[in-house]
Amino acid sequence: MDLQNKVFEAYRTHINSHTRENAEGAAKMKEAIEASPLNANSVIDKTVHIPKVFDSQTIDVFKDIVKVSCNIFGKVIKEYKASSSFRKLFPFSEELEKLILLPEQYDGFLPIARIDIFYHEDTGDFQFCEINTDGTAAMLRDVEIRKALIHNPAHQNVIREFDLQPFELFDSWVRTFMSIYRTYPKNKENPTVGIVDFLENATYREFEEFKKHFEDAGIRCEICDIRKLEYKDGALYSPTGARIDAVYRRAVTADIMDHYGEVTDFLDAVRDDAVFIAGAFSTQIIHTKWLFYVLHHEMTEKILTDSELEFVKKHVPFTVEFSEKYISLDEVRLNKDKYILKPMDAYASKGVYASGREYSPAEWEKLTAELYGKGFICQQYCEQYMTDNIDFAWGDGKWHPYINMPGLYSYNTEFAGILMRMACEENIIVAHENERTAAVFTVKE
């Protein structure tokens, strides 16, 4: 932590003593980002002036968080598949339950995930925000923002003094994906990989980057709209007519279920084990925000160790359905600063993410009445950890406290890197609104 502080102070000192040069550099960074893949679909991923730097001790903590979390997740998936009574804890439809119960085709249970946490650097305490599985994204943000740092005078000054190293999230995923694929009994020596999603929802330039890295590794790869895949003669084909042997599934389960009747070819191929898919639908058990409720349930206590139960109690926020069955409307209304409301199954901050701290009592009373019993969850509000930063490019060029929310990438249950999101003096981070993404580095001793 002392080393992290030294690096931060080096940034701050340079910015305060060379403000004009850093403001000019930030303008060039903004131009570079606006000309990059991060400017797409009328949305641009913004950044702050100081990247996030973690020392090796903090990285070791993150590795341990991923390890313990994934051990727990694996037990929950196993129990879901084994116990019909445990399955009843989850709000899944009959159609989705059948997909979840299909056997995994590979060794392992969670090919890819990102565990978003509120981590307090001063104490080491943390709380979970949410977990993303197959739709896990934003790897390209770090790459492009890191490229733009060539225009940042403070950063250029810091790297002359400190050894900052980035994470690599593309080649490492290709290696991970292929190592998982090799455990598939029907694996081929030279497979064709399909990166599959509803392409109107896709971060397409990121898909292109993954495609490039698959091809650089000598692996054929296509980007495919999941609705346009064709299943015939026991094989799954892309719109170009290529046989898809292995699917990197970026289509989140919620979208698949919303378009269930439009993806029958894909689902039939999965049911018939005619194509490898990473990840299997069992990952939805971990992706759903309802997981936090289940983790605190007495049935889960029976499958976890004492240390895992303590981990859950300390780090997983209280979560229930926002309905009469689980919590009274008056409890939430009268304790508005204690709670946050979220859609049951959404991603990228879609829907209403509402912290009581953002509303007056009258506004909160009106909002809670509208959402009560409408498929939302009510969750304990987690106190935010904030660090100073400055934004010349999209902000006011003044120092402000920013919420810190590291997202811990997990590749086949191993820590792989970090997505660092921030928001200026806010209660919550909302994607593409108040959100800022910081490039992430580790600092070597």
N, C-alpha and C positions, 0 to 999 in steps of 0.2 A: 504494500500500500504506500509505503514511503516513496518507492520508486515511481509509482503512478502519480503521486502528488508532485514529485520533482518534474516529471514530464509536463504535467498540466501547467505548473507555474512557469515553465520555459515558454509554453505557448502564450500564456497570459502576459508575461513580461514583454515578449516581442510585439504582441498586438498593441499593448498600451504605449510602447515606445515608438512604434512604427504604424500608427493607426491609418494614415493616409495610404501607405503602400499596401496594407492588408485589405483596405476597402477597395482599392483598385484591383487587387488580386482576386477578391471575391466576385467582382463584376465579371472578370474573365472566367472564373469558375462557373458562374451562372450561364454564361454564353456556351461554355463547353457542355454543360449538363443539358441545356436546351437543345443542343445539336446532337445529343446522344440518344441511345435507345430509351433513356429514362423519360423522354418526352413523347408520350404516345397516347392516343385516344383522348386527346384534349386534357390529359392529366400529366403533371410533371412531378417527379420525386425530388423534393427539396432537401437541402442539407444545412448544417451549421458550420461555423468556421473552424472549430476545433474537433478533430476526430476523437474517437474514444480509444483509449489505450489502457490495457489491462496487464498487470504483471503475472508472472508464472504462478504465484500462490493463488491468485484469483481464478486463473484458468483451471488450476487443480480443483478448486471448489466447484466450478462449473462442470467439470468432468464427473465429479462425485454426484452432483445433482442429477445429471443425465443417467448415470449408472443406477442409482437407487430408484429413480422414477421409472426407468424402463423395467427394472426387476418387478416393481409393483404392477406396471401395466401388463406385463406378461402373465402374471398370476390372475389378473382380472379377466383377460381374454380367455385363458384356460378354463376358469370357473364358469364363464358365460357359456362356453361350448359344452361343458360337462353337466351343468345344472339348470333344469328348466325353471326352478323357483328363482334362481339368481337372474335368469334372463328376464323375468317379470319386473325386475327393478328398472329396466330400461324402456323408454317410450318408443320402441321401434315398431314399425308396421310388420305384418306377417310376411309381406314380400321382402322387406329388408332383412328380417331375421333369417329367412331361408338363404339369402345371399351370404350373410355373415357366417352361417353354419357350414358353408362349403369349405372343404379342407384346404388349408394353405398348400401351395404347390412347392414350397421351398423351405429350407431350414431357417427358422426365425419367425418372428411375429410382427415386427414393426420396421419395414425397410427404411422409411424416412419419416422424420417428424421435426417440428420446431416447438420447443417448450418456451413459451413467453412467460417471463417472471418479473416481478418487482424486486430487485436485489438492492439491499442497503449496504453500500460499500463500507460504511463506517462501523457496522456491527456484524456483517456477514449474514444477517437474517434475510429471509425472502418469502414471498408468497407467489403462488401461481396466478397468472392471469388467464391463459388458455393454452390449449395444445392443438396444433395443426398436424395432420398426418399427410395423406397423399397429395393434397393440394399445396403443400409447403412450397413457398415461393420466395422471391426477392433476393435471390443469390446475385442477380445482375446488378442490383443497386450498389452493393459494396464495391464491385469491380469498377463501375463507371464513376462513382464518386471518388474513388481512390485515384483514378486517372486524372480527374480534374484538380487534384491536390498539387499538381505540378505548378499551378498558378498561385498557390497559397504561400506567401512569403514566410509566415510563421511556421508552417509545416516544413518547408525547405530548411529553415534554420534549425528546427528541432532534430531532423534526421541527420544533421551533421554532428550532433552531440550524442544522440541515443540510437540504439539499434532497434528499430521498429520493424516487425515482421507481420505481414497480412496472413489471413487464412485463404485457402484455396478450396472452392466449393464445386467446381465443375468436373475436372479430371477425377477428383476423389469420389464424386458420385458415380461417374461412369465405371470406375473400378469396383465400387460397392455394388452397383446394380448388376454388373456382370458376374461378380463373385456369388451373389444370391442366385442369379440365373443358372449358374453351373451346378447348383444343388437340385435343380429341377430335373426329375428323372428323364424327361423328354427333351432335354436341351440339345441344341445343334451346335456344331463346330463354328459355323458362320451365320448367326441369326440376323434377321432384320428386326430392328427395334422400332416400335411406333410410340411417339410421344402423343398421348391421347387426351383430348379435352373438348369441351364445347368452346369452339375457337372464338366466339364473340366475348367470352369471359377470360380468354387466355392472355397471359403476359407474353405475347407472341415473340418479341425480340429475345426474351429469355429462352424460349423454346428453341429459337434459332441458334442461340449460343450453346445450349446443351447438344443440339444436333451436330454442330461443328465439332464438339469435343468427342462425341461418339464416333464421328467419321475420322477424326484425327487418330483415334485408337484403332482404326481399321474396321469399324462396325457400321454396317448400313443402317440408316436411320431416316424415318419420315415423320413429319408432323401431320396428325390426322384429326379431323373432326369426328368425334365418337359416333355421331349419327350417320356418318357416311361410310362406316366400315361394313363390309359385306361378309357374311358367313355362308360358305358353300363348300360342299364336298369335304367337310371335316376340317376346314381351315378358315382363318380370318384374313380378309384382304383389304388393303387400303384403296382409296379412290383411284390410285394410279394403276391398280392391278397387282401390286406387290403383296406377297404373302407376309403377314406380320407374325413373327415367331414369339416376340416378347413385347409386352406393353409396359411402358413407364406411364402409370396412370396419374395424370394431373387433374382429371375430372373428379371433383369432390363428390362424395356420396349423395349429399343433399341435392345437387344438380341432377345427378343420375336418376334419383327417385322422382324428382319433379318432371323429368322427361322420360319416364319409364317406358312408355309406349313407343318412343322414338329410337330406343337403343336396344331393340330386341336382338339384333344380330350379334352385337357385342356381348350381351348377357348370355345368349345361347352358347356362344363360343366359350365363355368362362364356365358355364355350368357343365359343358361337355369336356372340360379340361383340354380344349383344342388350342389354347394359347396360354403362354405364361403371362401372369399379371402381377406387377408389384406396385402398390400393395393390394393384398386381398381385402375383401370387404370387412373382414374382422377388425381392420384398423379403425372402423367407424366407432367402435366401442371406446376408443381412446379419444377420437376427435370430438365426439359429442360433449357439449358443455354439461350435460347431465352426469358425466363421469364424476364430477366433484361431489355431487350428492351421493352417488353410489359409494365413493371412497370412504365417506363418513358413516355408511350404513352398517348396522350390526352384523349383517351377513358377510360383509367384507372383512370384518375383524377376525373371522375364523380362518382366513386364508393368508393373513399377513403376520409377519413376525412382530414382536414387541417394538423393535426399533423402527420397522416400517410404519406401524400404527402411530408412533410418536412423530415420525416424519409427516404423515398425513395430517395429524392434529395440529402440528405447528405451521405447516406451509400451505395446506389446501383450504381456501376460504369456504366458509359456510355457504351452501348453495341449496336452494329449493325451487320448485315450480312456484311461480307467482300466481297462486290460486288458493281458493278457500281450503282445499285439502291439506295444504302444507303451511300456510302462514296467513295471519289475518291482515286485512287491508289496513286496519288501524295501526298495527305494529309498524308497518312500513311507512305510513303517513307520519306518525308521531316521532319517528327516528330517522328522518330523511337523510341525515349525514352519514348514517351507518350502512346504507344500502346502495347498490347499483342494479339496474335492470338491463337485461340482454335478451336478444332473440334466442330461442332454444337451440337452433342449429343454423348458424350463419357464419360468414367469413368476411375478411377484409372490411370489418366494421359496417357490414350491411345491416340495414334495419335501424332500430333505435337502441343506442347504447346510452343510457341515461343515469348519471350519478345524481343523487339527491342534493349534493352540494352545489349543483349548477342551477338549482331552482329555488324560487321563493316558496314559502309554505303553501300559498294558494296555487301556484303553478304546479307544484309537486302533487297536491291533492287532485287536481284535474288530470294530470298525466297518469297517475296511478289508477284512477278510476277507469281511464280508457284502456289500460293494458292488463288489468286484473282479469285473470282467467282466459287470456288471449294467446297462450303459448309462449310466454316469456319466463325467464328464470329470474329469481331474486338472489342476489349474491352479496356477501359481506364486502363492503368497500375496503380496499387495501390501501394503507397509507403509502404515499409516494416518496421515493428517494430522488432528490434533486441535486444537480450540480450546475455550476455557472457555465454559460456558453454565450456566444455572440453570433449574430446573423446579420452580416452586411448586405447580403444578396437579396433576401426576401423579407428581412426584418428591418428593425430601426437602427441597427449598428450600435446597439447598447448592450451592456451586460445584463443578463436575466437568469434566474434559476430555471432549469429545464428538468421536467420529469425524465427519468432514465428507465427504459424497459428493454433489457437484453433478451433476445430470442435465441435460445440455444439449439443449434441444428444438431440433429442426431441422425447419423447414417448407420443403419443396421444396429441400432442401440448404442453406438459409440459417438461421443462428442466430436463434432466436425468443424464447428465455427460459430459465428455470432452475427445476428442481425441486430443492430443497435438503433432503436427508435427513441425519439425525444419529442417533447411538446413544451412550449414556453408557458410556464405559470398556469397550467391547466389542471383540471381534475382527471381527465382521461385523454388518451391519444386516439384520434379519429383519422383513419387512413385517408390520405390525399386532402385533408383539410388543415388541421393544425400540426400534422405530423412532419417531423424532420428525421432523416436517416443520416447517421454518422458513419463514416468509414471506420473500421475496427482494426486495431493492431495489438500485438503483444510486444512488450518491451523486454529485451533480453538483459540479464544482469551484466 
